[in-house]
Amino acid sequence: MAIELVREYLKTYGREQDIIELDTSSATVELAAAALGTEPAHIAKSMSFMGSDGALIVVCAGDTKVDNHKFKESFGVKAKMLRGEDVEKYTNHAIGGVCPFAIPQDTKVYLDVSLKRFAHVYPACGSANSAIRLTCEELAELIGNATWVDVCKIIES
């Protein structure tokens, strides 16, 4: 199970006990926000794309969507999400549990600046019913080689 990969990964940072396992699904931003009792914007959703040099994950605030123009300016290619059947291959996680932890070494992770608005955010932990509460600094530290980008825009409600 992918959550066990994440648990082992976070153990190296002494954070495995901080994984929140929920009784209900957290597979979408709305479900995760409801299960965690927070605003959807605080959910750190991990979106997986195919870039020019391979797969990449953009972790962004739950109230955003990728801005195609900004994405192309940053990565040099049009934003093209991974096909459903390729997500696990490139991320080690199934759809609904994709997160920036315990991913294949050649998949790059980027953090969108939309996350910086919040004192803490909730990324998934490899399953459709898990999360962890982190500051942006902690998230960046746990990812290690993540780069901050500005490729998203807030969804107007």
C-alpha positions in Angstrom: 0.0 0.0 0.0 1.2 3.5 -0.8 0.4 4.8 2.6 2.9 2.4 4.0 5.5 3.8 1.6 4.7 7.3 2.9 4.8 6.1 6.5 8.3 4.7 5.9 9.3 7.9 4.1 8.0 10.2 6.8 9.7 8.0 9.5 13.1 9.2 8.3 12.0 12.7 9.4 10.3 11.5 12.6 6.9 12.5 11.3 5.2 9.1 10.6 3.0 9.5 13.7 1.6 12.7 12.3 -0.3 10.9 9.5 -4.0 11.4 9.9 -6.0 8.4 8.8 -9.7 9.2 8.3 -12.8 7.1 8.5 -14.1 8.7 5.3 -12.7 9.4 1.9 -10.4 12.4 1.3 -9.9 11.6 -2.4 -11.1 15.0 -3.5 -10.5 18.5 -2.2 -14.1 18.8 -1.0 -14.1 15.4 0.7 -10.8 16.1 2.3 -11.9 19.5 3.6 -15.1 18.0 5.0 -13.3 15.1 6.7 -10.6 17.3 8.2 -13.0 20.2 9.2 -11.1 22.8 7.2 -11.6 25.1 4.2 -11.0 23.5 0.8 -8.3 26.1 0.1 -6.2 24.5 2.9 -6.0 21.1 1.1 -2.7 20.8 -0.7 -3.7 18.9 -3.8 -1.1 17.1 -5.8 -1.6 17.2 -9.5 0.5 15.1 -11.8 1.6 16.1 -15.3 4.0 15.0 -18.0 6.7 17.6 -18.6 9.4 17.8 -21.2 11.8 15.9 -18.9 9.4 13.4 -17.5 6.6 13.4 -14.9 6.1 16.2 -12.4 3.8 16.9 -9.5 2.5 20.4 -8.7 1.2 20.7 -5.2 -1.2 23.7 -4.9 -3.9 25.1 -2.8 -7.3 23.4 -3.0 -9.0 26.5 -4.3 -6.8 26.8 -7.4 -6.5 25.4 -10.9 -3.5 25.4 -13.2 -3.1 28.4 -15.4 -2.1 27.0 -18.8 -0.1 30.1 -19.8 1.9 30.2 -16.5 2.5 26.5 -16.7 3.9 26.7 -20.2 6.1 29.7 -19.2 7.5 27.7 -16.3 7.9 24.3 -17.8 8.1 24.9 -21.5 5.2 22.6 -22.4 1.4 22.7 -22.3 -0.1 21.4 -19.1 -1.0 17.8 -19.8 -2.1 15.7 -16.8 -0.9 12.1 -16.6 -3.4 9.6 -18.0 -5.2 7.7 -15.3 -3.4 4.5 -16.0 0.0 6.2 -15.7 -0.5 8.0 -12.4 0.6 5.2 -10.1 3.6 4.4 -12.3 4.9 8.0 -12.1 3.9 8.8 -8.5 3.7 5.5 -6.6 0.2 6.5 -5.6 -3.3 5.8 -6.9 -5.6 8.6 -7.9 -7.2 10.1 -4.8 -4.0 9.6 -2.7 -1.3 11.2 -4.9 1.1 13.1 -2.7 4.6 14.5 -2.9 6.1 11.9 -0.5 7.7 8.5 -1.4 7.6 9.2 -5.1 9.9 7.8 -7.8 13.3 9.6 -7.8 12.9 10.9 -11.4 9.5 12.5 -10.7 10.0 16.2 -9.8 7.9 18.0 -7.3 7.0 21.7 -7.4 5.1 23.7 -4.8 2.8 26.4 -6.0 3.0 29.8 -4.3 -0.8 29.6 -3.7 0.0 27.5 -0.6 2.0 30.3 1.0 -1.2 32.1 2.0 -1.8 29.7 4.8 -0.2 28.9 8.2 -0.8 25.2 7.5 -2.0 22.9 4.7 -3.1 19.3 4.4 -1.5 17.1 1.7 -2.5 13.5 1.2 -0.3 10.7 2.5 -0.7 8.0 -0.2 -4.2 6.8 0.3 -7.8 8.1 -0.4 -8.3 8.6 3.4 -5.1 10.1 4.7 -3.5 13.5 5.2 -0.9 15.3 7.3 -1.0 18.9 8.7 2.1 20.8 7.8 3.4 24.4 7.5 4.7 25.3 4.0 8.2 25.2 5.4 7.7 21.7 6.8 6.2 20.6 3.5 9.1 21.9 1.6 11.5 20.3 4.0 9.8 16.9 3.8 10.0 17.0 0.0 13.6 18.0 0.0 14.2 18.9 -3.6 11.0 20.8 -4.3 11.0 24.1 -6.2 8.5 26.9 -5.7 6.6 28.0 -8.8 3.7 30.3 -9.7 1.5 28.2 -12.1 -1.9 28.4 -10.6 -4.8 30.8 -10.3 -7.6 31.0 -7.7 -10.9 29.6 -8.8 -13.5 32.3 -8.6 -16.6 31.0 -6.9 
